[in-house]
Amino acid sequence: MCEILAPAGNKNCAFAAINSGADAIYLGMKEFSARSSAENFDADELREICAYARLFGVKVYVAFNTLIKDGELDNFFAGCIAAHNSGADALIISDIYLGAKLKESCPHISLHLSTQAGVCNVYGAKLAKNMGFDRVVLARETAFEDIKAISKVIETEVFVQGALCTCFSGQCYFSSFAGGYSGNRGQCKQPCRKTYTIDVENYGQPAYRLSLSDLSVGGDIQKLKDAGVKSFKIEGRMRRAEYVAAAVKYYKNCLLDKDGAGLSDLKRTYNRGNYTKGLAFGQDKSFLSSAVQGHIGEFAGVVSVKNAKYLVNSLLNFRKNDAFKILRDGKEVGGAVFESATRGGFYISSRTRLKNGDKVFVTTDTAVNERLLSDVRKLKINIFAKFKAGERAEIDINGVQFYGDNILQSANNSPLSYADIEKAFKKTDKYPFEVEISGFDTDGVFIPTSELNALRRNVYAQYFNGISCNNNVIYDSKITHSEINPGKNGKTAVICTDLRGLNANVGILKISDFSADTDKLTADFKGEKFLYLPPYLTGAEIEKAKPIINKFDGIYSDGIHGFLLAEELNVKFFAGCGLNISNKISALSCRSDYIALSKEISVKEADALSRENTFYLSAGDIKVMDLIYCPFGKKCLSCEKRGKYTLTDENGRQFTLRRYKTGDCRFEVFNCAKLAGVKNNCGALIDCTNQQNPNGIINVLGDENALKQIFDYNFTRGHIFNSVK
């Protein structure tokens, strides 16, 4: 049975989702939610929503999908257990080790692995299953063939609608390093939605170079269903209730092969860039939304300037408080509001001076919004009422019997009638019941109206509480865990594109193409040789990489697929920074030869997790994004195919954009400033992806002034002294 899974950033959205026919909803609590700016829920609100959802068989999933630090472990586990005890059907966790610990202590808790974990192939899926997860929320970039393969391993959840992150799931540090707000902590400020230039022809003018259109797979949901996907996820915990309602209705129709029914409503409630089918179906022409950022709405007509007024020629009907966005040559030039109706169209007013031919898109349609939120889901209940003298009243609701408190008496006059029963029990108080009186058996008794109403209230309360009760196993909120005995690692590991001449204990070769001559690039290196694997790899690309991996001592990867891949090939594994190991449970549980701690914790926090195999990013480049798409729109025939570009933001800051190939071209974005770090108890991990002098950095590591000179004084201390909050 497939499910439409809807977002709920607050109670209004939760009720809108359920009332519109959602099969499941997902939400966050006040802490540890990757959408910290959403209104989110407290324990009482969660219990209320879970009880309401159970009436209709709707599942409730609660997200605890942020990077968790040592000092938060107790609160994290207490929050997870409280959510389960309140009735949540599953918890969405991003840290596989914290999830495994939770499952070990509370085996009846159902776990879904968050998209933040970046599962995109069967190796990651198998690891999740081995660690006790019941479902994986696939990375948005997962290829269709891999979706099919993973769905044979474990239950899958796939995004079908909503905003797309420009960076591969769980690997974005752009907001964190460029602005101090961590996306991995739910505080992303979306620098990807700003304007940029790229130093290549036709990309020199500021535009939304990294902003993606909203995802909308539409009728292709049937292909995903046939591929074995269980849950179809709508993104949008920051969106309004009418959007949630429209999206649920649209995808319920798509599952019924009614593609297109409800699409207009969906576009009017939120639509960034007129939609893309997403990378599962290949990068399409509408994937990037470089001209328009934000809600574009639905096309409503074209402006004609008449007597200094703006007439929109249209057959559509609008009214007061409806709002519009104006586009000229594909770019946003302003907004407008409805002014008045006229034959063949309507007039709008705008602070922007509009021109003939400007296109008008409706972004707020109050009539549509009211209609979308008018639905109320009802639970059908069938009542049989029995009122006999000398007995207590008996009310049967859907086969469940309830009884009154008092013995009934025969009526002297005005005996209880069917009309009396109907009048009393058709009132449903606060309960979402649709009542049908199927039978009435009486021998002529008298019961006061007040007593009959009290009976109804009592019976309905008992029935509601019975069918909405929480049957979850209740757990204690305390989970014990081991402490780390900090150790010291004196090794140096370097990520670079050529290991020749490198003086380091561990060399991590980062090739630009799987066809590179790795023997040549590692010819005289004396240390341990690891091959760098990007966080996103398809199943086919992994097969292509296996012969190369066998030439190395091990692999370094920011993706969780690296664990089982290294085990299969019997090589060492270096768990990369992108796995975001940031607490002692994960550090102790991570069974790898080497561990690179999260680049978002401070040196003090890193030292507390340090052991003989632990590394900490100490200097060099800071990768802030992995792009699994082409920012140039896959115009391969005219592409320069350069290895590096410069991405410049509105403030003149320059970020390196690096191309690499595993099959199709992909890209990495590096921070505008280099990391000038310090030596600590962890081994030093130095990223020299874009540096020509790794030995020079190694030789002066810990000497701040010398590092500044190497980096031409373009440096940052990152989170070394100020961890993410």
BATOR-905736 format. One record per residue (C-alpha): chain; x, y negated, z; residue number from 1; residue in one letter. Coordinates in steps of 0.25 Angstrom, whole numbers. Example, Ala and Ser with C-alpha at 12.3 -4.5 7.8 and 13.67 -1.06 7.14 Angstrom:
R c    c1    c2    c3   k r
R A    49    18    31   1 A
R A    55     4    29   2 S
//
This chain:
R c    c1    c2    c3   k r
R A     0     0     0   1 M
R A     6   -13    -4   2 C
R A     5   -26     4   3 E
R A     4   -41     1   4 I
R A    13   -47    12   5 L
R A    10   -62    15   6 A
R A    18   -72    22   7 P
R A    13   -79    35   8 A
R A    21   -91    40   9 G
R A     9   -94    50  10 N
R A    -4   -89    54  11 K
R A   -12   -96    43  12 N
R A    -3   -89    33  13 C
R A    -5   -76    40  14 A
R A   -20   -77    40  15 F
R A   -20   -82    26  16 A
R A   -12   -70    21  17 A
R A   -21   -60    29  18 I
R A   -34   -66    24  19 N
R A   -29   -66    10  20 S
R A   -26   -51    10  21 G
R A   -12   -50    13  22 A
R A    -8   -35    17  23 D
R A     3   -40    26  24 A
R A     9   -53    31  25 I
R A    23   -57    36  26 Y
R A    27   -68    46  27 L
R A    37   -73    55  28 G
R A    38   -76    70  29 M
R A    43   -89    76  30 K
R A    57   -83    77  31 E
R A    66   -75    67  32 F
R A    58   -78    54  33 S
R A    64   -81    41  34 A
R A    54   -92    39  35 R
R A    56  -100    52  36 S
R A    49  -112    46  37 S
R A    36  -105    45  38 A
R A    26  -106    56  39 E
R A    28   -92    60  40 N
R A    21   -84    72  41 F
R A    22   -82    86  42 D
R A    18   -69    94  43 A
R A     3   -73    96  44 D
R A     1   -77    81  45 E
R A     8   -64    77  46 L
R A    -1   -56    85  47 R
R A   -13   -63    80  48 E
R A    -9   -62    65  49 I
R A    -6   -47    67  50 C
R A   -19   -44    73  51 A
R A   -27   -51    62  52 Y
R A   -18   -44    51  53 A
R A   -21   -31    57  54 R
R A   -36   -33    55  55 L
R A   -33   -32    40  56 F
R A   -22   -22    40  57 G
R A   -12   -34    37  58 V
R A     3   -31    41  59 K
R A    11   -42    48  60 V
R A    26   -42    46  61 Y
R A    34   -52    55  62 V
R A    48   -57    50  63 A
R A    60   -58    59  64 F
R A    70   -60    47  65 N
R A    80   -70    51  66 T
R A    95   -69    55  67 L
R A    95   -65    70  68 I
R A   107   -69    79  69 K
R A   112   -62    92  70 D
R A   105   -72   101  71 G
R A    91   -69    94  72 E
R A    91   -54    95  73 L
R A    82   -53   107  74 D
R A    72   -63   102  75 N
R A    72   -56    88  76 F
R A    69   -43    93  77 F
R A    59   -48   103  78 A
R A    52   -56    92  79 G
R A    52   -43    82  80 C
R A    46   -35    93  81 I
R A    36   -45    97  82 A
R A    31   -46    83  83 A
R A    29   -31    82  84 H
R A    22   -31    95  85 N
R A    13   -42    90  86 S
R A     8   -33    79  87 G
R A    18   -35    67  88 A
R A    18   -24    57  89 D
R A    33   -26    53  90 A
R A    45   -35    56  91 L
R A    53   -41    45  92 I
R A    67   -41    49  93 I
R A    80   -46    41  94 S
R A    91   -40    50  95 D
R A    91   -25    47  96 I
R A    99   -22    60  97 Y
R A    89   -30    69  98 L
R A    78   -22    62  99 G
R A    85    -9    64 100 A
R A    87   -12    79 101 K
R A    72   -17    80 102 L
R A    67    -4    74 103 K
R A    76     5    83 104 E
R A    70    -2    95 105 S
R A    56    -3    90 106 C
R A    54     8    80 107 P
R A    39     5    77 108 H
R A    42    -9    72 109 I
R A    41   -10    57 110 S
R A    53   -17    50 111 L
R A    53   -24    36 112 H
R A    67   -29    32 113 L
R A    66   -43    28 114 S
R A    70   -49    14 115 T
R A    81   -56    21 116 Q
R A    88   -43    22 117 A
R A    90   -43     7 118 G
R A    85   -29     3 119 V
R A    86   -28   -12 120 C
R A    90   -13   -15 121 N
R A    89     1    -9 122 V
R A   101     0    -1 123 Y
R A    96   -11     7 124 G
R A    82    -4     8 125 A
R A    88     9    13 126 K
R A    96     1    24 127 L
R A    83    -6    28 128 A
R A    76     8    29 129 K
R A    87    14    37 130 N
R A    87     3    47 131 M
R A    72     5    50 132 G
R A    65    -5    41 133 F
R A    51    -1    35 134 D
R A    51   -11    23 135 R
R A    61   -20    16 136 V
R A    57   -34    11 137 V
R A    65   -34    -2 138 L
R A    74   -46    -6 139 A
R A    66   -55   -16 140 R
R A    77   -52   -26 141 E
R A    76   -37   -26 142 T
R A    76   -31   -40 143 A
R A    63   -23   -44 144 F
R A    70   -10   -46 145 E
R A    76   -11   -32 146 D
R A    62   -15   -27 147 I
R A    57    -1   -32 148 K
R A    69     6   -27 149 A
R A    68     0   -13 150 I
R A    54     3   -12 151 S
R A    57    17   -13 152 K
R A    66    16     0 153 V
R A    58     7     9 154 I
R A    45    -1     9 155 E
R A    47   -14     2 156 T
R A    42   -28     3 157 E
R A    44   -38    -9 158 V
R A    42   -53   -11 159 F
R A    31   -56   -21 160 V
R A    28   -70   -19 161 Q
R A    34   -83   -13 162 G
R A    47   -90   -12 163 A
R A    60   -84   -16 164 L
R A    73   -87    -9 165 C
R A    84   -90   -19 166 T
R A    94   -82   -11 167 C
R A    94   -67    -9 168 F
R A    86   -63     3 169 S
R A    94   -65    16 170 G
R A   106   -71    10 171 Q
R A   103   -86    10 172 C
R A   112   -95    18 173 Y
R A   110  -108    10 174 F
R A   101  -115    20 175 S
R A   110  -110    31 176 S
R A   123  -115    26 177 F
R A   118  -127    18 178 A
R A   109  -132    28 179 G
R A   110  -124    41 180 G
R A    96  -118    41 181 Y
R A    97  -102    39 182 S
R A    87   -95    30 183 G
R A    91   -82    37 184 N
R A    86   -89    50 185 R
R A    73   -94    43 186 G
R A    77  -108    41 187 Q
R A    80  -109    27 188 C
R A    79  -124    21 189 K
R A    79  -119     7 190 Q
R A    91  -126     0 191 P
R A    88  -117   -12 192 C
R A    76  -125   -14 193 R
R A    84  -138   -16 194 K
R A    90  -144   -29 195 T
R A   103  -140   -34 196 Y
R A   112  -141   -47 197 T
R A   121  -131   -53 198 I
R A   133  -134   -61 199 D
R A   129  -128   -74 200 V
R A   122  -134   -86 201 E
R A   107  -137   -84 202 N
R A   108  -135   -69 203 Y
R A   115  -148   -65 204 G
R A   102  -155   -61 205 Q
R A    96  -153   -47 206 P
R A    85  -142   -47 207 A
R A    80  -131   -38 208 Y
R A    91  -122   -43 209 R
R A    89  -112   -32 210 L
R A    74  -113   -30 211 S
R A    66  -101   -34 212 L
R A    52  -100   -39 213 S
R A    42   -93   -29 214 D
R A    41   -78   -31 215 L
R A    28   -72   -37 216 S
R A    28   -58   -43 217 V
R A    13   -58   -45 218 G
R A     8   -46   -53 219 G
R A    22   -40   -53 220 D
R A    18   -36   -38 221 I
R A    13   -23   -45 222 Q
R A    27   -20   -50 223 K
R A    32   -21   -36 224 L
R A    21   -13   -31 225 K
R A    24    -2   -41 226 D
R A    39    -3   -36 227 A
R A    34     1   -22 228 G
R A    34   -12   -15 229 V
R A    25   -12    -3 230 K
R A    24   -26     2 231 S
R A    23   -39    -7 232 F
R A    28   -51     0 233 K
R A    23   -65    -1 234 I
R A    34   -75     4 235 E
R A    29   -88    10 236 G
R A    29   -89    26 237 R
R A    31  -104    23 238 M
R A    19  -105    14 239 R
R A     5  -109    17 240 R
R A    -7  -100    20 241 A
R A   -13  -103     6 242 E
R A    -1   -98    -1 243 Y
R A    -1   -85     7 244 V
R A   -15   -83     4 245 A
R A   -13   -85   -11 246 A
R A    -1   -76   -12 247 A
R A    -8   -65    -5 248 V
R A   -20   -66   -13 249 K
R A   -12   -66   -26 250 Y
R A    -4   -54   -23 251 Y
R A   -16   -46   -18 252 K
R A   -21   -49   -32 253 N
R A    -8   -45   -39 254 C
R A    -8   -32   -32 255 L
R A   -22   -30   -38 256 L
R A   -17   -33   -52 257 D
R A   -24   -47   -52 258 K
R A   -11   -54   -55 259 D
R A   -14   -69   -56 260 G
R A   -26   -69   -47 261 A
R A   -22   -80   -36 262 G
R A    -9   -85   -43 263 L
R A   -15   -99   -45 264 S
R A   -18   -99   -30 265 D
R A    -4   -95   -26 266 L
R A     3  -105   -35 267 K
R A    -5  -116   -29 268 R
R A    -1  -112   -15 269 T
R A    14  -111   -18 270 Y
R A    22  -109   -30 271 N
R A    37  -112   -31 272 R
R A    41  -112   -46 273 G
R A    29  -105   -52 274 N
R A    34   -91   -47 275 Y
R A    44   -81   -51 276 T
R A    43   -65   -51 277 K
R A    56   -64   -43 278 G
R A    69   -56   -45 279 L
R A    62   -43   -44 280 A
R A    57   -45   -58 281 F
R A    69   -53   -63 282 G
R A    73   -68   -63 283 Q
R A    62   -75   -71 284 D
R A    62   -89   -77 285 K
R A    54   -94   -65 286 S
R A    63   -89   -54 287 F
R A    69  -102   -52 288 L
R A    61  -115   -48 289 S
R A    72  -125   -51 290 S
R A    62  -137   -55 291 A
R A    52  -136   -44 292 V
R A    54  -133   -29 293 Q
R A    42  -130   -20 294 G
R A    27  -127   -23 295 H
R A    24  -129   -38 296 I
R A     9  -125   -37 297 G
R A     1  -121   -50 298 E
R A     0  -129   -63 299 F
R A   -12  -138   -62 300 A
R A   -11  -147   -74 301 G
R A    -4  -159   -81 302 V
R A    -4  -173   -78 303 V
R A   -10  -184   -87 304 S
R A    -8  -198   -83 305 V
R A   -21  -205   -85 306 K
R A   -23  -220   -81 307 N
R A   -12  -219   -70 308 A
R A   -18  -206   -64 309 K
R A   -13  -192   -65 310 Y
R A   -23  -183   -72 311 L
R A   -20  -168   -72 312 V
R A   -27  -161   -83 313 N
R A   -32  -148   -77 314 S
R A   -44  -138   -76 315 L
R A   -40  -135   -61 316 L
R A   -48  -141   -50 317 N
R A   -41  -148   -38 318 F
R A   -45  -157   -26 319 R
R A   -41  -166   -15 320 K
R A   -28  -162    -8 321 N
R A   -23  -153   -19 322 D
R A    -8  -156   -23 323 A
R A     0  -154   -35 324 F
R A    15  -154   -39 325 K
R A    19  -161   -52 326 I
R A    30  -156   -61 327 L
R A    36  -163   -73 328 R
R A    45  -155   -82 329 D
R A    45  -144   -72 330 G
R A    50  -152   -60 331 K
R A    42  -157   -49 332 E
R A    39  -172   -49 333 V
R A    29  -174   -38 334 G
R A    16  -170   -32 335 G
R A     2  -174   -33 336 A
R A   -12  -173   -27 337 V
R A   -26  -171   -32 338 F
R A   -33  -184   -34 339 E
R A   -46  -182   -41 340 S
R A   -53  -172   -51 341 A
R A   -57  -176   -66 342 T
R A   -62  -170   -78 343 R
R A   -51  -160   -84 344 G
R A   -42  -162   -72 345 G
R A   -38  -170   -60 346 F
R A   -30  -182   -55 347 Y
R A   -18  -181   -46 348 I
R A   -10  -192   -38 349 S
R A     5  -192   -36 350 S
R A    15  -200   -31 351 R
R A    24  -196   -42 352 T
R A    22  -203   -56 353 R
R A    17  -192   -65 354 L
R A    18  -191   -80 355 K
R A     9  -185   -91 356 N
R A    12  -170   -92 357 G
R A    17  -168   -77 358 D
R A    12  -154   -73 359 K
R A     4  -153   -60 360 V
R A     4  -141   -51 361 F
R A    -6  -139   -40 362 V
R A     2  -136   -26 363 T
R A   -10  -138   -17 364 T
R A   -24  -133   -20 365 D
R A   -33  -135    -8 366 T
R A   -44  -127   -14 367 A
R A   -35  -115   -17 368 V
R A   -29  -116    -3 369 N
R A   -43  -116     4 370 E
R A   -47  -104    -4 371 R
R A   -35   -96    -1 372 L
R A   -36   -98    14 373 L
R A   -51   -96    14 374 S
R A   -50   -81    14 375 D
R A   -52   -74    27 376 V
R A   -50   -59    28 377 R
R A   -61   -51    35 378 K
R A   -61   -37    41 379 L
R A   -73   -30    38 380 K
R A   -80   -24    50 381 I
R A   -92   -15    50 382 N
R A  -101   -16    63 383 I
R A  -111    -6    68 384 F
R A  -119   -11    80 385 A
R A  -126    -2    90 386 K
R A  -135    -9   101 387 F
R A  -143     1   109 388 K
R A  -150    -1   123 389 A
R A  -143     6   134 390 G
R A  -129     6   127 391 E
R A  -118    -4   124 392 R
R A  -118   -11   111 393 A
R A  -109    -3   101 394 E
R A  -102   -10    89 395 I
R A   -95    -2    79 396 D
R A   -85   -10    71 397 I
R A   -78    -2    59 398 N
R A   -80    11    67 399 G
R A   -75     5    81 400 V
R A   -85     4    92 401 Q
R A   -86    -7   102 402 F
R A   -96    -8   114 403 Y
R A  -103   -19   121 404 G
R A  -102   -21   136 405 D
R A  -116   -21   140 406 N
R A  -128   -10   139 407 I
R A  -138   -15   129 408 L
R A  -153   -17   133 409 Q
R A  -165   -15   125 410 S
R A  -171   -28   120 411 A
R A  -184   -34   126 412 N
R A  -185   -43   114 413 N
R A  -175   -48   103 414 S
R A  -167   -35   101 415 P
R A  -154   -36    94 416 L
R A  -155   -36    79 417 S
R A  -146   -33    67 418 Y
R A  -146   -49    65 419 A
R A  -141   -51    79 420 D
R A  -129   -41    77 421 I
R A  -126   -47    63 422 E
R A  -126   -61    69 423 K
R A  -117   -58    80 424 A
R A  -107   -48    73 425 F
R A  -105   -57    60 426 K
R A   -98   -67    69 427 K
R A   -84   -63    69 428 T
R A   -78   -73    78 429 D
R A   -63   -74    75 430 K
R A   -62   -60    69 431 Y
R A   -60   -59    54 432 P
R A   -72   -48    53 433 F
R A   -81   -46    41 434 E
R A   -93   -40    48 435 V
R A  -103   -30    43 436 E
R A  -114   -25    52 437 I
R A  -116   -10    47 438 S
R A  -126    -6    57 439 G
R A  -135   -10    69 440 F
R A  -141     0    79 441 D
R A  -150    -5    90 442 T
R A  -162     0    98 443 D
R A  -166   -15   101 444 G
R A  -157   -21   112 445 V
R A  -155   -35   117 446 F
R A  -141   -41   118 447 I
R A  -139   -56   120 448 P
R A  -132   -64   108 449 T
R A  -121   -68   117 450 S
R A  -118   -53   121 451 E
R A  -119   -49   107 452 L
R A  -108   -60   103 453 N
R A   -99   -56   114 454 A
R A  -100   -41   110 455 L
R A   -96   -45    96 456 R
R A   -84   -53   101 457 R
R A   -80   -42   109 458 N
R A   -81   -31    99 459 V
R A   -74   -40    88 460 Y
R A   -63   -43    97 461 A
R A   -61   -28   101 462 Q
R A   -62   -24    86 463 Y
R A   -52   -35    82 464 F
R A   -42   -31    93 465 N
R A   -43   -16    89 466 G
R A   -40   -17    75 467 I
R A   -30   -28    76 468 S
R A   -22   -22    88 469 C
R A    -7   -21    87 470 N
R A    -3    -7    87 471 N
R A    12    -9    86 472 N
R A    21    -2    96 473 V
R A    25   -13   106 474 I
R A    39   -14   109 475 Y
R A    48   -21   120 476 D
R A    54   -34   115 477 S
R A    68   -30   120 478 K
R A    78   -24   110 479 I
R A    92   -21   116 480 T
R A   105   -22   107 481 H
R A   119   -20   108 482 S
R A   130   -31   110 483 E
R A   142   -33   101 484 I
R A   156   -32   107 485 N
R A   162   -43    98 486 P
R A   175   -39    91 487 G
R A   185   -46    82 488 K
R A   187   -44    67 489 N
R A   200   -50    61 490 G
R A   197   -46    47 491 K
R A   195   -55    35 492 T
R A   185   -52    24 493 A
R A   184   -61    12 494 V
R A   173   -61     1 495 I
R A   180   -65   -12 496 C
R A   179   -63   -27 497 T
R A   193   -57   -29 498 D
R A   201   -49   -18 499 L
R A   214   -50   -24 500 R
R A   224   -57   -15 501 G
R A   215   -57    -4 502 L
R A   220   -56    10 503 N
R A   209   -51    18 504 A
R A   205   -38    26 505 N
R A   192   -37    18 506 V
R A   190   -42     4 507 G
R A   175   -43    -1 508 I
R A   175   -44   -16 509 L
R A   164   -52   -22 510 K
R A   163   -50   -37 511 I
R A   155   -58   -46 512 S
R A   151   -46   -55 513 D
R A   150   -31   -52 514 F
R A   158   -29   -65 515 S
R A   170   -36   -59 516 A
R A   184   -29   -58 517 D
R A   184   -27   -43 518 T
R A   197   -19   -44 519 D
R A   204   -31   -49 520 K
R A   198   -40   -39 521 L
R A   202   -32   -27 522 T
R A   216   -27   -33 523 A
R A   226   -31   -22 524 D
R A   216   -33   -10 525 F
R A   221   -25     2 526 K
R A   209   -26    12 527 G
R A   196   -19    12 528 E
R A   188   -22    -1 529 K
R A   173   -25    -1 530 F
R A   164   -28   -12 531 L
R A   154   -39   -10 532 Y
R A   140   -35   -14 533 L
R A   129   -46   -15 534 P
R A   117   -45    -6 535 P
R A   108   -43   -18 536 Y
R A   110   -30   -26 537 L
R A   101   -22   -34 538 T
R A   101    -7   -34 539 G
R A   107    -7   -48 540 A
R A   118   -17   -44 541 E
R A   122    -8   -32 542 I
R A   124     3   -41 543 E
R A   133    -5   -50 544 K
R A   141   -10   -38 545 A
R A   143     4   -32 546 K
R A   156     7   -41 547 P
R A   162    -6   -37 548 I
R A   159    -4   -22 549 I
R A   167     9   -23 550 N
R A   179     1   -26 551 K
R A   178    -6   -12 552 F
R A   180    -3     2 553 D
R A   166    -8     5 554 G
R A   155   -18     1 555 I
R A   151   -32     7 556 Y
R A   137   -35     6 557 S
R A   127   -45    11 558 D
R A   116   -36     7 559 G
R A   111   -24    16 560 I
R A   112   -15     5 561 H
R A   127   -14     7 562 G
R A   125    -6    19 563 F
R A   120     7    12 564 L
R A   127     4    -1 565 L
R A   141     4     7 566 A
R A   137    17    14 567 E
R A   133    24     1 568 E
R A   146    20    -5 569 L
R A   154    23     7 570 N
R A   161    10     8 571 V
R A   162    -1    19 572 K
R A   151   -11    21 573 F
R A   153   -26    24 574 F
R A   140   -32    29 575 A
R A   140   -46    23 576 G
R A   136   -59    29 577 C
R A   122   -58    21 578 G
R A   118   -47    30 579 L
R A   117   -58    41 580 N
R A   122   -50    53 581 I
R A   120   -60    64 582 S
R A   117   -52    77 583 N
R A   123   -41    85 584 K
R A   113   -31    82 585 I
R A   115   -32    67 586 S
R A   131   -33    69 587 A
R A   131   -20    77 588 L
R A   121   -13    68 589 S
R A   128   -17    55 590 C
R A   135    -4    51 591 R
R A   145   -10    41 592 S
R A   160   -10    41 593 D
R A   160   -25    41 594 Y
R A   150   -36    44 595 I
R A   149   -50    40 596 A
R A   140   -58    50 597 L
R A   130   -68    45 598 S
R A   136   -81    40 599 K
R A   125   -88    48 600 E
R A   130   -85    62 601 I
R A   140   -93    69 602 S
R A   155   -88    72 603 V
R A   151   -87    87 604 K
R A   139   -78    83 605 E
R A   148   -70    74 606 A
R A   158   -68    85 607 D
R A   148   -62    94 608 A
R A   145   -52    83 609 L
R A   160   -49    79 610 S
R A   165   -35    78 611 R
R A   177   -29    71 612 E
R A   170   -28    58 613 N
R A   162   -42    58 614 T
R A   165   -53    49 615 F
R A   160   -68    49 616 Y
R A   160   -77    37 617 L
R A   171   -87    40 618 S
R A   175   -95    28 619 A
R A   173   -97    13 620 G
R A   160   -97     5 621 D
R A   147   -96    11 622 I
R A   137   -88     2 623 K
R A   123   -95     4 624 V
R A   114   -88    -6 625 M
R A   113   -76   -16 626 D
R A   105   -79   -28 627 L
R A   100   -66   -35 628 I
R A    95   -74   -47 629 Y
R A   101   -83   -57 630 C
R A    99   -98   -54 631 P
R A   101  -101   -69 632 F
R A    88   -94   -72 633 G
R A    96   -82   -79 634 K
R A    99   -89   -91 635 K
R A   110   -80   -94 636 C
R A   113   -83  -109 637 L
R A   116   -98  -106 638 S
R A   123   -95   -92 639 C
R A   137   -99   -90 640 E
R A   138   -87   -80 641 K
R A   148   -95   -71 642 R
R A   153   -88   -58 643 G
R A   150  -101   -50 644 K
R A   141  -113   -50 645 Y
R A   139  -125   -41 646 T
R A   126  -127   -35 647 L
R A   124  -141   -30 648 T
R A   113  -146   -20 649 D
R A   106  -159   -18 650 E
R A   117  -164    -8 651 N
R A   128  -160   -18 652 G
R A   133  -148   -10 653 R
R A   139  -137   -20 654 Q
R A   136  -123   -18 655 F
R A   143  -112   -26 656 T
R A   134  -103   -35 657 L
R A   141   -90   -38 658 R
R A   137   -80   -49 659 R
R A   139   -65   -47 660 Y
R A   134   -53   -55 661 K
R A   129   -40   -50 662 T
R A   120   -38   -62 663 G
R A   113   -51   -64 664 D
R A   120   -64   -60 665 C
R A   117   -68   -46 666 R
R A   123   -80   -38 667 F
R A   128   -84   -24 668 E
R A   127   -98   -18 669 V
R A   138  -102    -9 670 F
R A   138  -113     2 671 N
R A   143  -127    -2 672 C
R A   154  -127     8 673 A
R A   164  -116    12 674 K
R A   164  -109    26 675 L
R A   175  -114    35 676 A
R A   174  -104    46 677 G
R A   182   -99    58 678 V
R A   189   -86    63 679 K
R A   181   -78    73 680 N
R A   180   -64    78 681 N
R A   173   -59    66 682 C
R A   181   -56    53 683 G
R A   182   -67    44 684 A
R A   173   -66    31 685 L
R A   177   -76    21 686 I
R A   169   -78     8 687 D
R A   178   -82    -4 688 C
R A   168   -80   -15 689 T
R A   171   -94   -20 690 N
R A   185   -96   -14 691 Q
R A   198   -94   -22 692 Q
R A   207   -93    -9 693 N
R A   202   -83     1 694 P
R A   216   -80     7 695 N
R A   217   -95     9 696 G
R A   204   -95    17 697 I
R A   208   -82    25 698 I
R A   222   -89    29 699 N
R A   215  -101    35 700 V
R A   203   -95    41 701 L
R A   200  -102    54 702 G
R A   208  -114    50 703 D
R A   197  -124    47 704 E
R A   205  -135    41 705 N
R A   212  -125    31 706 A
R A   198  -119    27 707 L
R A   193  -133    25 708 K
R A   204  -136    15 709 Q
R A   202  -123     8 710 I
R A   187  -126     6 711 F
R A   191  -141     2 712 D
R A   183  -145    15 713 Y
R A   170  -140     9 714 N
R A   167  -131    21 715 F
R A   156  -128    31 716 T
R A   157  -120    45 717 R
R A   144  -114    41 718 G
R A   137  -107    53 719 H
R A   150  -104    60 720 I
R A   148  -113    72 721 F
R A   133  -115    69 722 N
R A   125  -103    67 723 S
R A   111  -103    60 724 V
R A   100  -106    70 725 K
//
